[in-house]
Amino acid sequence: MEVHEFEKPPRVTLKRSLIVLIGNVLGIYLISYLGLGIKIEENDIIIFIIFISIINALLWPLLTRILMPFLVLTFGVGTLILNGMLLGFFAPLFGITIEGYAIILTPLAMAIITTALSSLLTIEDEGSYYRSVYRDAKRKRKGELKKYPGVIIIEIDGLAYDVLCEAIKKGLMPTVKSMIDSKTHTLREWETDLSSQTGASQAGILHGNNEDITAFRWIEKENDNQMMQCSGPIQVKELEERISDGNGLLADNGASRSNLFSGDTDNIIFTMSKILNLKKLYNRAWFSVFSNPSNFARIVSLFLAEMILEIYSQIKHKILNIQPRIKRGIIYIPTRAGTNVFMREINTQTLIGDMMVGDIDVAYSTYLGYDEIAHHSGVRNNDSWYALKGMDKQIKRLVNATRYCPRKYQFVIQSDHGQTNGATFKQRYGESFEDFIKSLLPQDMTMFAKMSSNEDHYGNTFIPFSKQIDNLKNRSEDDEKKELSDSEVIVLASGNLAMIYLTQWRHRLTYEEINTLFPELIPGIVKNEYIGFILVRSSEKGDMAIGRNGTYYLDSDEIEGINPLENFGKNIVRHLKRNSSFKYTPDILVNSFYDTENDEVCAFEELIGSHGGAGGSQSKPFILYPSQWNTPNEEIIGAENIYKILKTNLKNLKESAENDK
């Protein structure tokens, strides 16, 4: 197999150079006009901008190399400061003074205006986007290039197979469409495990093991009612230690970008399981983000534009009374921008850097924007379609980057789960699920409830102060631990899946024990019109799925009355039996109803688009892989089987190269 022929990135066009010049000049005038720290004594701004461009071309690569740890630890804000300091240092030579807040505001204003002009005039920035990364990558290459293709795996978090197909039909994802139409790639639907959420799916995909991950969060009675969950660096680190055997998907020269789990690689950026290790926070791949002095300022300008879009969306949804609708609030505004812009851009640019160096064999990167937006706006809302349109642009950038890479890279695009729309349980029933459960129990029982799983997988984690704000509104971690330890009943939510733990008993209570101790509890739950079924274990008949008008005995495959699982897919019994075998399955597992006519569930948390349980598209994600890959003909069920497909074909690529020698 011959080494891939590649090109140099195109030079920046004259049009693009003029737009940058005009944008930079207007940015300086704007800050001066607003009186924010710029004084202009001589009108030599154009000459100053040209001079600074030359200085940046000469000094920026050296400065970023020296100061890279500072730039990374400040999550890019340091680039604004560094760029502003260069402007401030040389400005007096041209009769311009830049001081105070203008040190940061000036490069930001320059980038905002340049980005806006580029968008209005639809001028592509391909030359400058790739060229600086290309130069650095060329210096980093060491030794002989590998003669087998690497693999870039792109996860679009939360995108269901049918929603992807609809987006393609709407013309929102032309890059993905071209991959399918050209027959270079094959699109298939696969089915998640129960629970259909990122923690279980990524554990299965990246480590080949999601055993005992019963939902987004669960209670471990044996450990003083400790609550484990698939978010937060401490708990995700512990989860990875439980599931990993050292042979993760990325163990052999892989890279992890914005994932929950590492796949057993130390080449990480924004990977939750290892993010507390500050030594691993610094990664040379970051240079792709900081290779151009205006690049991070451009990301910030896109971030601010996304915040404005979210404010507009909230106003629009309220005025038009779009239903179902939840209150999104102020904190969500930067959260949306963080997931749909900041982390998206970091992912794409670091992957491009990885590809241009040509060393890594496999990279797995999660793009969070669609999932975050669909949770709050709805699965098929215009906001969600907008996120997918932007996602397709990232895929196009990655595919186009292969022209400038010395090694071939193949692409896999997939999702970890889908989402299903619907008004929440509280909106439909008029009472929260935890209050409903409390009404069925003795009034003196102490209850702990945590019904939000919007930390899946870490939308809020990277938004400054969100954790502190959440703690101020709710409870500190120490208070939470004490409350968990003291509570007699614990109710948790994972989308339209809920868990009820009766914690006065350390074992999982049987159906008969629950009915004896709390005779109103099970009948009261299953009679509720918004409950689809519950899963409990009988000491006499084994696992049972109970609905309003019937019971499915899972062990004997017998049905009494109307089948409560009829609308939840042909594999639902398999999923329930597996979940019931887990160590931390609750005393009562509750799944909401599924309205087949309207394709709706009702989440037990306050989210419009939800996932975690069964019903609709939430358990039907997709995988788009190279058509020449070896894959099983039968349906793909469970995240662990996605791991097997990926791992097998990574091995095949290497072995085929060995055979060609």
N, C-alpha and C positions, 0 to 999 in steps of 0.2 A: 504494500500500500504506500503510495507516494504522499509526501508531505503536502498539505493543502496550499495551493497558490493563493496569495493574498495581496491586497492593494494597500496603498497609503490613503488615509482619509483625505477628502478633498480640501483644498484651501478655502479659507473664508472668502466669500464673494464680496465684490465692491459694494453691492447693495447692503449686505449685512454689515460691513464696516461703517457705512454711512449711518445706518440705523443706530449702531452702537455709539458712534460719535454724537449724533443728535440727542440720543437718550441721556448720555452722560452730561452733556452741556445743559440740557433742560433740568436734569436732576440737581445740579449745582445751583442753577438759578432759582429753582423752587425752594430749596432750603434757605437760600439767601433772602428771597422774597418773604418767607415766613418768619424771618428773624430768629432762626434756630441755631446760630453759631457760625455763619459764613459772612465775611465782609469782602466785597470785591472792590479793589481800588483801581485796578487796571483791567482793561477788557481783553485779556490774553487767555481766555478760558479754552478756546479751541486748541491753541498751542500747548497749553497745560495738559489737556486730555491726551493729545498725541504723545507728549513727553512721558506721561504716566504709563501709557500703554507700552512704550519702549522699556521703561524701568521695570514694569511688571513682567514683561517677557524675559528680562535678564535676571531679576532677583527672586521672583515668586517661587520658581521651582526649588531654589536653595532655601528660602525662608520656610516654606511649608515642610521641607524635609527636616529641618532643624526643630521646628515648632510643632510637628505633627502631634505629639502627645497632648499638648495644650489645646490644639484645635479639636481633637477627639473628645477630651474630657469636658470641653465646653459645648459639646454637641454642635459645633460649627459656628457658634457665636463669635469665637475667637477670630474667624476669618474676616468678619465685619470689622472687628477692632484693628486687626493687622492691616487690612486694606485702608481703613480710615487713617491709621497712623502714617502710612506711606503718603496718602493724600495731604495730610496735615504737615508732614515734614517738608515736602517739596513745594507746597502751594505758595509760601511767601516769595519764592523766586519769580513768581508770575503775578505778584501784587494781590494775592488772595490769602485770607486768613481763615483757617478752619480749626475750631476749638469747641470744647464742651461736648454736648450731645451730638453735635454735627459730625464728630469722628465716626459714629455709627450710622447716623441718619443719612449722611451724604452717599456712601456706597449703596445703601439700601434704596434711596430715592433714585439713584442712577439706574439700578437694576430694575426697579418697578417700572419706570418709564420705558426703558429699553424693551422689557418683556411685553408691556402693553402695546408698544408700537409694532413689535414683531408679530404679535397675535393679530392686530388689526390689519397689517399688510401681508399676513400669511407668509412670512419669510422664514424658511426652515433654517435651523442653526446646526445642521449636521456637521459642517466643517469644524467649528469650534467645540462642538459636543464631543467629538471623537479624537481630535488631533492631539490635544494636550495629554490625554490618557494614553494614546498610542506612543508618544515619545517616552513617557515614563515606563510603559510596559516593555518597550524595546530594551531599556537599560536593565530591567529586572530579569530578563530571560537568561537562564543559565543552563549549560549543557545541551545535549541533543534533544530536539523536540520529539514528543511522543507521536507514534505513527498510528495510533488508534483514536477514534473520536472521544471527546469528553461529552458529558451529558448535563444539560441545564434543565432542572425541574422547577417549573413555575406553578405555584399553588395560588389559585384565586379563591380566597377564603369564602366559604358560604354560598358558592354559585352552583345551583342545581342544573342537572343536564337539560331539563326542558326550558329553563330560563335562558341558558346559553344558546340553545337552538332558536329561541324567540329573538334574542339580541342579534344573532347572525341574520335572521330574516329581516329584521328592521334596518340592516345595514350599519349597525353600530360597531361590529367587530370584523372589518374587512380582512385584517391580517389572519385571524383565525380561520375565516371562511376560505381564504386562498390556500391555506395549508390542507384543508379538507378537500376542496375542489380539485387541487392538483394531485390528490391521492398520495402525497408524500407522507401524510399522517392519517391515522385511523381514529375516529371518535367512537367511544363506547361509554355507556352508562354502567356504573357499579353501585353496589348497595352497602351502606355503612352498617356497622354493628349498632346495637342499642347499648349505650346512648350515642345519638348522632350529634356529636360535638367535637370540637377541635382536639381536646385533650385525648379522648379515646382514639380518634382517627390518626393524629400525628404520632401517638405512641405506637400504633400499629404500623404506620407507613415508615417511620424513621427507625424504629427498633424491632419491628416484627413481633411486638408483644403488647397487647393492651388488656391483659388479664387483670381482673379486679378493679378496673376503672368503670365503676357502675353508672356514673353520671358526671356532670361537671363538678359537683362536690358531694361528699358523703361523710357519714359518721362512722368512726371506729370505736365501737362500744368498749372493746377490751382495753383501750388506751384512754380511759377516763373521758370518753365521748370526744376525743380529738376529732376536729373537722379537717379533712383533707380536701383540696380542691386543685383544679387544673389551671391555676394562675398564681402569680406571686413567686419571686425567685427562690425563696427558701423551700416552699412546698413542691414546686416543680423540680427543683434539684433533687429532693428526696424521692419524688416519683421516678425520676430518671434512674436513680440508683437502684430502685426496685425492679424496673423493667429491663434494664440494659444487661446484655451478656458480652458487651465489647465488640459485637459484630453488627453494629448499626449500619444503616444505609450509607452513611458518610464516613465510615471508619477508615476506608482505604482512600486516602488523599482527597477527602471531600471538603466542602465548605457549606456552612449554615448561615443563612441570612434571614433574620426576623422570624424565627421559629420558636415554638415552645420548647422542643427538645433538640438536642445537638446531633442526634444520629451517630454519636461517638466520635465526633471530630472536635479538635481544638481550634480550628479555623472558623471563628465565629464573629458575627456582628449582630447585635440585638437578639441574642438567643437566650431565652429566659432561664434555662436550667444552669447556665454558666455565667450569667451577667454580673453576678456579685464578685467574680474573680477579675479584679481590676487589671491584672497582668494580661488577661485575654481580651480586655476591652480595646486595647491598642492593637490595631491590625493594619498592615501596610495597604490593604485593599481600600482603606479610607482615602488614600491619595486620589482616587478617581473622583471623589466628591470635592476635594479641595484643590484640584489641579489647576483650576482657573480662578483668578481672584474674584470674578463676578458671579461664579457659579452658585455659591451658597446664598448670596444675596438674591439670586434668581429664585432659588427654592423658597426663601422667605417671602418673596413677592407673590409666588404662587400660593403659599400658605395663607397669606392675608386675603388673597382673592377668594380662596375656598371658604374662609370664614364669612366673607361678605355674601357668598352664595348661600351659605347655611342660614344666615340671618334673613335673607330674602325668602328662602324656602319656608322658614317657620312662619313668617308673615303671610305668605301665600296660602299655606295649609290652613291657617286660622281664618283668613278672609273667605276662602272658598269652601270652608268647612269640610275639608277632605277627610273621609272616614275609611277605616279606623285611623285614629290619631292619638298620639300620646304627647305629653308635655316634654319637650326636649331640653329646654333650659339653657342657661349660659355656659355651663361647664362643657356641655356637649359640642359647642361651637369649635373650640380649639381641638377637641378630641377628634372630630371629623377631619379637620384640616391636618392633624398629626398623622392619622392613618391613611387618608386618601391622597396626601401630597408628600409630607416630609418623609415618612418611611418608604413610600413608593419610590421616590426619587433616590433615596439612599440605596435601596435594593437594586434598582436598575443600574445605577452608575458603578456600584462596587462589582456587580456581576460583569459588566462590560470590561472593567479593569482585569478581573479574573480571566476572562476569555482572551483578552489581548496578550496577557502574559503567557497563557497557554499551558499552565502547569497542572491546575486542578483537574481531576478526573470526573467529578460529579459535584454539582451545587444544588441545594434545595432552598428555595426562597418563597416565603409567604407574603402575599399582597393582601392587606387587610381591609382596604377601602370599601369594597362592595359589601362585605359582611356587616361592617359597622353602620353603613348608610341604610342598608335594607332592614336592619333591626329597628331603626327609628323612623324611616320614611315609608317603608313597605318594600316588598320583594320586587314589584314591578313599577314602582314610582319613577317619575322622571329623574329624581336625584340618583336613583340606583342605576338607571340606564346611562346617565352621565358618567358615573364611576366606571362602568364597563367600557364605555367609549375611550376613556382615559387609559384604562388597563390595556386595551388593544394597542394603543400608541406605544406603551412600554414594551409590549411583545415585539412590535415592529422595530423598535430601537435595538432590541437584543438580537433579533434576526439579522438586521442590517449590519450589526457589528461583526458578524462572521466574515464579512468581506475583508476586514482589517485584522483578522486573527490568523496566526501562523499554523493553527491546528483546527481541524474540523470539530464542530460542536453540534450535537443533536439536541432537539428540544422535546420535552414532555410538558404539556400543560394540563393541569388537573385541579380538582377541588377536593376538599376533605369532607364536605357534607353540603347539603342544600339548606334552604329555609322554606317554611310554609307561613303564609300570611294569616291574619285574623285578629279581630278584637280580643282583648285579654279576658281572662276569667273574671277579673274585678269589674271590667266594663260591662260584661254580659250579665253577671249575677248580682252586681251591686254591692258585693262584699269581697274582701280579699280571701284568698284560699286559706291562709293561716287562721283568719277569723272564723271562716266556715268550719274548719276542723276543730277549733276551740269550742264551738257551739255544740259539738257532738261528744265532748269529753266532760268529766267533772270540772266544775268551775274553779276548784282550788288547785288544779294541776298547773305547775309552772311550765311555760312553753318558751322555746327559743325558735325563732324563724329567720331564715335568710333566703329571700326570694329573688334576688338579682344575680344573674350569671353574666351580666354584660362585661365582666372582666375577661370573658372568653374572646380572643385568648389573652390580649393585653391592651385593649384599646385605650384604657385610662392610665395604664401603668407608666407610660412615657410622657404624660401630660403633667407639667410641673404643678405640684401642690394638690393634685386631685385627691391623693390618698389622705393628705392632712385634712382637706375639706370634708371628705367622706367620714373621717374619724370624728371630726367636730360635730357633724350632723347626727352621727349614729353612736358608735361605741368604740372605745380603744381596744387594742388587741388583748390586753390583759383582762379588761372587763368582759370581753367576748368569751375568753377561755373560761373564766369563772362562771359566766352565765351558762355556757355549754355544760360544764361539769355539774351544775346545780339543777339543770332542767330535767323535767320528767318526760317531756315530749319535745321532739325536735322536728321541724318541718323545713324542708329545703326544696328549691326549685332548680330545674335545668330545662328552660324553655317550657314546653307543654308536658314535661315529665316532672312529677313531684315525688318526694320521699318522706315517709313518716317513720320516725324511730321512737319507740317507747323505751326510754332509757333506764327505767327502774330495773329492767332485766338485762343482763349482759348477753344473753343469747338472742337469736332471732326468734321472735314469738311465732307460734303457729296460728293458723286460722282459728282453730278451736280455742286456744288460749286467749286470743284477742276478743272473740265473741263472749267468752266467759267473763273477762275482766271489764270490757267496754262494749256492752251489747248494742249500743246505738251507733258505734263508729262505722263499721263496714256497711251495714244497711243504709246509713245516712249518706255515705260517700257515693255508693253505686246508684242511689236513687236520683242524684243530681243530674240534670239533663245535660250538663256540660262536661261530664265525666264519661270517657269511652269505656275504660275498664280499669281494674286494679289487679295487681299480681300479688298473691299471698301463697304461703306454703301450708298445706294441710298435713297433719300427722297421719291421717288415714288415707288420703288420696293424692298426696304429692302436690306439685305445683298447680295452681288454679288461677285462671284469668276469669274474673267475675264482672259482668256488666249488668245493666238495668233489668234485662229480660232473659239472661242466660249465663251459663258457666261453661268454660272450656277446661276440661281436665287434661293438662298438657302431657302428663306421663302416659296416660292410656289413650290419648287422642280421641276422647269421647266428648260430645257436646250435649248439654242439657238445656233445653229451651232454644233461644235464638243465639247464634254464634256472636259473642261480643267482639271477636277479632276479625270479622268478615271484611271490613274496609281498610285493614292495616297491612295488606300485602301478603303474598303467599309464603313468605319466609318469617313471618312474625313469631310463629311458635318456636322456631329455631332460635331466634334472637332472645326471646323471653326465657327459654330454658337455660341458655348460656348465661344470661345476666343473673338469673336466680341461683346459679351455681357459684357466683362470686362470693368472696369472703365478707364483703361489706354491704350486700344487698339489704335494703331496709325491711322493716317488718311489713310495711305496706308500700308497694310501688304503684303510683297513680299516673295514668296517661289520660290526657284530655280527650274529648270527643273529636272526631274528624268528619267535617261536613263535605261529603264527596261532590255534591252539586256545586258548591261555591269554592271548593278547594281551600277550606279554612280549618285551622285548629284554634284553640284559645290557650295562650301561654299563661302560666301561673305567675310569671313576672311581667313587668310593665314594658313589653316590647311588642311591636306590631309584626315584624318578621321574626320567627323564632325557630329554634332547633334544639334538639336534645332528646326528644321522645320519638314516637312513631306517628305517622299520619302525613300523607302528601309528599312533597318533593324534598323535604328535609333529609330524608335518608337515601336520596338518589343523586349523588354527585356524578362527575364525569372524569374520564381520562382520555387525553389526546396524545397518542404516541407514534413514533416512526413506524410506517406500515411494514417495514421489513423485519420488525421485532418478532420474536417468538412469544406468543401469548396463548393462554388456554381458550378453547372455543366455547366452553361453558360460561354461564354468567359468573361475574366476579362478585363474590359476597364477602365483605369484611375487609378492614384496612390491612390486616396481616397478609392478605393475598395480593394487595397492591405492592407491599414490600417485596414479596416473592417475585413478582413480575419485574420490578425495577432491578432488584439485586441480580436476578438471573441474566437479564439483558446487559447489565454492566459487565458481568463476568464474560458473557459471550463476545462483547466488543473487544476485550483484551485478548481473549483466546484466538479470535479470528485474525488479529494482528500478528500473534505469535506464529500461527499457521502459514501466514503469507511470507514469512521471512525466508 
